[in-house]
């Protein structure tokens, strides 16, 4: 009996020990992060590798558009080409998707994958800028992680520029691959026209040097249709241009409440736009209560006033006019409508928005019925709508067969953006989508700009890439036959 009691005590102690270990193991598994199976593979990465369990993770997946949100399985911050190569090899080995992120301005959050549980390869830390002012043409090697604000500042300090957009926090990595339109584009071409060469990690984890003679088909595809579909571009060599000693910022306000004046202003753009001086970059902005023309002239104020005479003679009477002669960088800050600090230290301004874009080709331009429809929608939409006309022409419209950017016959591109600091209701999104489908039939083009990516756009393949889409698919098959680099609206391997 005594032996049995002693045995019972031993068994009880053993049960307690096992129970304690079991509970501790369960608690440990609840506390410890559950890492993806490839986390050991990613230990070769020199830069930060951040998982959802990290307290920093949530803040790092907040990009420009917070209307759509996705959760990656991991954020990999590459610091060099080796990091990118190793991350791609890990994705291939473990059969998981990987997408690049530069500035985080994909309007449909494709730089976070466009769905959950992908590897996001962030190139923010690959941000060197090296200027070669002794070459001909003069060039700058720019890491894909640079923001446009940093590029404008660094290049202008050395007396140079590249034509690009003006939002300081946009990453050059995505911007240069989809085209890249800005106030200097009529003078120097679009951003992708000025790319001389690139470095890109392909689907095998190999670093490729790409230019007009080395991988020429890929060089064609990347300049206009390369946003994440073919590989991860880590750096660019750009043709850089001398920044003008003076630039002139102009701003003209018109009467938005007078429909006849709205018609007159757009008709002036239709008539004079194709003839206007190529040193002029011009945007019309139609708000619900205001109508503004913002202009950048690459030269002094006296020349700028003369260059604007024909357009202003056709435009309606102005409420106000501004002509400010500035340095080039000051003028870029002015047209961007940001502070100097925002340009020098770019950061996101998260907001809820939905966007549509339309091309109007050279010829008639918008007619009266189309203008009425656009203004009426702006007036009655449930959410605030900003409509912007970006004037094309000049070197934008030179037909170049060495890029996949096909929108070379445009008079202007119309961008309609519905935005709010509060969540956009489904009603607002439906209104925008319905308007877009209806409005497309009232203009002389079926095209849209791939830089303003729109997941709900029908027939996007031809609207974004026109008659080169088939060629883009063939190039995709050659360089990424297993479709490693994919997202909604990426170039597919078949169609």
Secondary structure, DSSP 8 states (H G I E B T S, - for coil): -HHHHHHHHHHHHHHHHHHHHHHHHHHHHHHS----TTTTGGGG-SS-EEETTSTTHHHHT--SB-SS----SEEEE-SSHHHHHHHHHHHHHTT--EEEESSS--TT-GGGTSSSS-EEEE-TT---EEEETTSSS-EEEEETT-BHHHHHHHHHHTTEE------TT-BHHHHHHH----TTHHHH--GGGGEEEEEEE-TTS-EEEESSSSSHHHHHHHHHH-SSSS-EEEEEEEE-EE--S-EEEEEEEE-TT-HHHHHHHHHHHHHHGGGS-TTEEEEEEE-SS-EEEEEEESS-HHHHHHHTHHHHHHS---SEEEEEEE-HHHHHHHHHT--HHHHHS-----BEEEEEEEEEETTT-S-HHHHHHHHHHHHH-SS-EEEEEEE--GGGGS--TTSS----SEEEEEEEEEEESS---HHHHHHHHHHHHHHHTTSS-----GGG--TT-TTHHHHHHGGGHHHHHHHHHHH-TT--S--TTS--S--
